[in-house]
Amino acid sequence: MSSQSIIEWGNLTEQQQIEALLRPAMKDSVMLRDTVTKILSRVRQSKDAAVFEYTKQFDGAELSNLRLDTAVIDEAESKLKPKVKAAIDKAYANIKTFHEAQLPQDIRIETSPGVVCEQRHAALEKVGLYIPGGSAPLPSTVLMLGVSAQVAGCDLPILCTPPSPQGTIAPEICYAAKICGIQHIYLCGGAQAIAAMAFGTETIPKVDKIFGPGNSFVTEAKQQVSQAVGGAAIDMPAGPSEVLVIADANADAGFVAADLLSQAEHGADSQAVLVSDNRALIAKVQQQVVLQLAQLSRRDIASKAVDNSRYILTASIEESVLVSNAYAPEHLIVQTDNARDLLASLKHAGSIFVGAYSPESAGDYASGTNHVLPTYGYARNYSSLGLLDFMRRYTVQELTREGLENIGDAIMDLADAEGLDAHRNAVKIRLTGLDLPSVSTHSAEDNTAVDGASKQAETSSENNAGIDDRVYIDTPSGKQP
């Protein structure tokens, strides 16, 4: 299907509609899965050695140390242009403001007299932040992940990003990491970085959860480690970037084309989709794409992504909304009259940009919202990244005797209904005691195989019949052995 052809949605069969909305990176999924599985297995077995090997193979960098020297991080600020540093600082302030507003409130409530229930929140301790590499540094992604970890209060945020062939990374990434309080930066990318963070190596610590977008290999690796025994949790499937624009006849064709290209320049596997009820508007946008593409410094990359673009003509804006909901885009831009009125019917999108003056670029950099978003249609069941993703919630309950008396019958009756006697007895013994069968005593002849300490105890067995002399040790709740 040519990238410049207009797809008339109403003329497609159901199967053709599904094919029209396919992501390009979904091709060769079996090969992708098998390749990633091999990388994960190799890193899990050989640890640092495998990461060094893959970094040389995929990034062309022959390293002697995976961790970036902290002195390099500290020196990065001096290498930045003043306006770039100011831009990072401004974006950091806005992102921090928005994420601080997401700090959750703990809950404490007495559900019945004497029964107190609480919900509390705690930051994740070790988090892995993945920053894609490729042909452009992404300090904005460092801010999105780093600020979230910082505001949440994570003890150890570590960052992995692919190095250049010279074994370096951009000073913008170093500076953004520094102001987010990140001192652990590791020079590796791709599926091997995900494996290293998930399972740990001699140099890279194992983390509790992995965050960040990436290409199809990174996305596949994240999904595999999240299902592996001893792996790590992940934020979401966040792969190649994508945007869908809903536009009507009054939309500015130049604005729409610029928004489509802003995603196309991310990478060859990015996708841009325009859905409109106006054929003339689509034609104008196509012309603008050609004109603007020629002016881009990354036009070679963007032109490959343009091959994955879709121009879909619908019978109405209402039908355009249905197409958008079916696609479930990472970014959704609404350039229509009364754009805000469509919000209630737009059910599936990672982040929505309302109106002509709300470019997707604002969310990517400095408006304050998080730009790590679900792709591949996962916006149907995943949320945009937020502060709570860097925290966990847990509950606490405390009952007085009166409280247990108030709900004890209900607990025991439900335990009876489920056939769980031990659950019932845990309540009954506290309220009324248990009628236990008598414990028979053992003669010395029955204990000939026990050790010396037990044999010594046999001499007084008659005097201690029926006495439980075992020692019970309380262990702190919630701690591991």
Residue pairs with C-beta under 8 A, 6 or more apart in sequence:
1 7
1 20
3 306
3 307
3 308
3 309
3 310
4 286
4 311
5 311
6 279
6 282
6 283
6 311
6 312
6 313
7 20
7 310
7 311
7 312
7 313
8 313
9 17
9 20
9 275
9 312
9 313
9 314
9 315
9 319
9 323
10 314
10 315
10 319
12 20
17 326
20 310
20 312
21 273
21 310
21 323
21 326
21 327
23 240
23 242
23 271
23 375
23 376
23 377
24 240
24 269
24 271
24 308
25 215
25 216
25 239
25 240
25 269
25 376
26 376
32 216
32 217
32 220
33 220
33 224
35 191
35 217
36 191
36 217
36 220
36 221
36 224
37 224
39 54
39 190
39 191
39 192
39 195
39 217
39 221
40 191
40 194
40 195
40 198
40 199
40 221
40 224
40 225
40 228
42 50
42 53
42 54
43 50
43 51
43 54
43 192
43 195
43 196
43 199
43 201
44 195
44 199
46 53
47 196
47 200
47 201
47 202
48 66
48 201
48 202
48 203
48 204
50 192
51 66
51 188
51 192
51 193
51 196
51 201
51 204
52 63
52 66
54 188
54 190
54 192
55 61
55 63
55 66
55 162
55 163
55 187
55 188
55 189
55 192
56 62
56 63
58 162
58 189
58 190
58 192
59 133
59 162
59 163
59 164
59 165
59 189
59 190
60 165
61 163
61 164
61 165
61 166
61 167
61 187
62 167
63 163
63 167
63 187
65 203
66 186
66 187
66 188
66 201
66 203
66 204
67 184
67 185
67 186
67 187
67 203
67 204
68 169
68 174
68 185
68 186
68 187
70 183
72 174
73 174
73 177
73 178
73 183
73 185
74 178
76 171
76 172
76 173
76 174
76 175
76 178
77 85
77 171
77 175
77 178
79 171
80 88
80 171
80 172
80 175
84 172
85 175
87 365
87 366
88 139
88 143
88 172
88 175
88 176
88 179
89 179
90 366
91 140
91 143
91 365
91 366
92 143
92 147
92 176
92 179
92 180
94 366
94 367
94 368
95 143
95 144
95 147
95 366
95 368
95 370
96 147
96 150
96 151
97 368
98 368
98 369
99 147
99 148
99 151
99 368
99 370
99 386
99 387
100 151
102 151
102 386
102 387
102 388
103 151
103 387
104 121
104 387
104 388
104 391
104 393
106 118
106 119
106 120
106 121
107 117
107 118
107 119
108 116
108 117
108 118
109 116
109 117
109 118
110 116
110 117
111 117
112 403
112 406
112 407
113 402
113 403
113 406
114 399
114 400
114 401
114 402
114 403
114 404
114 405
114 406
115 397
115 399
115 403
115 404
115 406
115 407
116 397
116 398
116 399
116 403
117 395
117 396
117 397
118 395
118 396
118 397
119 393
119 394
119 395
119 396
120 393
120 394
120 395
120 396
121 388
121 391
121 392
121 393
121 394
122 391
122 392
122 394
123 152
123 153
123 154
123 155
123 390
123 391
124 152
124 154
124 208
124 209
124 390
124 391
124 392
125 154
125 155
125 156
125 208
126 154
126 155
126 156
126 158
126 205
126 206
126 207
126 208
127 149
127 154
127 156
127 157
127 158
127 207
127 208
127 209
127 210
127 211
127 390
128 158
128 159
128 160
128 197
128 198
128 207
128 209
128 210
128 211
128 212
128 232
129 142
129 145
129 146
129 149
129 157
129 158
129 159
129 160
129 182
129 211
129 212
130 159
130 160
130 161
130 189
130 193
130 194
130 197
130 210
130 211
130 212
130 213
130 214
130 218
131 138
131 141
131 142
131 145
131 159
131 160
131 161
131 173
131 212
132 138
132 141
132 161
132 162
132 189
132 212
132 213
132 214
132 215
132 218
133 161
133 162
133 163
133 169
133 189
134 162
134 215
134 267
135 298
135 301
136 298
137 169
137 170
137 172
137 173
138 173
139 170
139 172
139 173
139 175
139 176
140 176
140 364
140 365
140 371
141 212
141 213
141 371
141 372
142 159
142 173
142 176
142 177
142 180
142 182
143 176
143 180
144 370
144 371
144 372
144 385
145 157
145 159
145 211
145 212
145 372
145 385
146 157
146 159
146 176
146 177
146 179
146 180
146 181
146 182
147 180
148 211
148 370
148 385
148 386
148 387
148 389
148 390
149 157
149 180
149 182
149 211
149 390
150 157
150 180
150 181
151 387
151 390
152 387
152 390
152 391
154 390
156 184
156 205
156 207
157 180
157 181
157 182
157 184
158 182
158 184
158 185
158 186
158 197
158 204
158 205
158 207
159 177
159 182
159 184
159 185
159 186
160 185
160 186
160 188
160 189
160 193
160 196
160 197
160 204
161 169
161 173
161 185
161 186
161 187
161 188
161 189
161 193
162 187
162 188
162 189
162 190
162 193
163 169
163 187
163 188
163 189
167 187
169 185
169 187
173 185
174 185
177 183
177 185
184 205
186 193
186 196
186 203
186 204
188 196
188 204
189 214
189 218
190 214
190 215
190 217
190 218
190 221
191 217
191 218
191 220
191 221
193 218
194 210
194 214
194 218
194 221
194 222
194 225
195 221
195 225
196 204
197 204
197 206
197 207
197 210
197 232
198 206
198 207
198 210
198 225
198 228
198 231
198 232
199 206
199 225
199 228
199 230
199 231
200 206
206 232
207 232
208 232
208 233
209 232
209 233
209 234
209 235
209 389
209 390
210 222
210 225
210 232
210 233
210 234
210 235
211 234
211 235
211 372
211 385
211 389
211 390
212 218
212 235
212 238
212 372
213 238
213 239
213 241
213 372
213 373
213 375
214 222
214 238
214 239
215 239
215 240
215 267
215 269
216 239
216 240
216 269
218 239
219 237
219 238
219 239
219 375
219 376
222 234
222 237
222 238
223 234
223 237
224 231
225 231
225 232
225 234
226 232
226 233
226 234
235 372
235 385
235 389
236 372
236 373
236 374
236 378
236 382
236 383
236 385
237 374
237 375
237 376
237 378
237 382
238 372
238 373
238 374
238 375
239 375
239 376
240 266
240 267
240 269
240 270
240 271
240 375
241 263
241 266
241 267
241 270
241 271
241 330
241 331
241 375
242 263
242 270
242 271
242 272
242 273
242 329
242 330
242 331
242 375
243 259
243 260
243 262
243 263
243 271
243 272
243 273
243 329
243 330
243 331
243 332
243 333
243 360
244 272
244 273
244 274
244 275
244 324
244 327
244 329
244 331
244 332
244 333
244 349
245 256
245 259
245 260
245 272
245 273
245 274
245 275
245 332
245 333
245 334
245 335
246 275
246 276
246 317
246 320
246 321
246 324
246 332
246 333
246 334
246 335
246 336
246 342
247 256
247 274
247 275
247 276
247 278
247 281
247 285
247 335
247 336
248 276
248 277
248 278
248 281
248 317
248 335
248 336
248 337
249 277
249 278
249 280
249 281
250 336
250 337
251 276
251 281
251 335
251 336
251 356
252 335
252 356
253 281
253 284
253 285
253 287
253 288
254 288
254 292
255 335
255 356
255 359
256 274
256 281
256 285
256 288
256 333
256 335
257 285
257 288
257 289
257 291
257 292
258 288
258 292
258 359
259 272
259 333
259 359
259 360
260 272
260 274
260 285
260 289
260 309
261 272
261 289
261 292
261 293
261 296
261 302
261 306
262 359
262 360
262 361
262 364
263 270
263 271
263 272
263 305
263 331
263 360
264 270
264 272
264 293
264 301
264 302
264 303
264 305
264 306
264 309
265 296
265 298
265 301
265 302
265 305
266 301
266 305
267 301
267 305
268 301
268 304
268 305
269 305
269 308
270 305
270 308
271 305
271 308
271 309
271 310
272 305
272 306
272 308
272 309
272 310
273 309
273 310
273 311
273 312
273 327
273 329
274 282
274 285
274 309
274 310
274 311
274 312
275 312
275 314
275 320
275 323
275 324
276 282
276 285
276 311
276 312
276 313
276 314
276 320
277 313
277 314
277 315
277 316
277 317
277 319
277 320
278 313
279 313
282 311
282 313
285 311
286 311
289 306
289 309
293 299
293 302
293 303
293 306
296 302
312 320
312 323
314 320
314 323
317 336
317 342
318 345
321 342
321 345
321 346
324 332
324 346
324 348
324 349
325 346
325 347
325 348
327 348
327 377
328 348
328 349
328 377
328 378
328 379
328 380
329 348
329 349
329 350
329 379
330 349
330 350
330 351
330 373
330 374
330 375
330 379
331 349
331 350
331 351
331 353
331 360
331 363
331 373
332 346
332 349
332 350
332 351
332 352
332 353
333 352
333 353
333 358
333 359
333 360
334 342
334 346
334 352
334 353
334 354
334 355
335 355
335 356
336 342
339 354
339 355
340 354
340 355
343 352
343 354
346 352
348 377
348 379
348 380
349 379
350 373
350 374
350 375
350 379
350 382
350 384
351 363
351 369
351 371
351 373
351 384
353 359
353 360
353 362
353 363
363 369
363 371
364 371
365 371
369 384
370 384
370 385
370 386
372 384
372 385
373 379
373 384
373 385
374 382
374 383
374 384
399 407
401 430
404 427
404 430
404 431
405 431
408 427
408 428
408 430
408 431
411 423
411 424
411 427
412 424
412 427
412 428
415 421
415 423
415 424
415 427
416 424
425 434
428 434
438 466
439 466
439 468
441 461
441 462
441 465
441 466
442 461
443 461
444 458
444 461
447 454
447 455
447 458
457 464
475 481
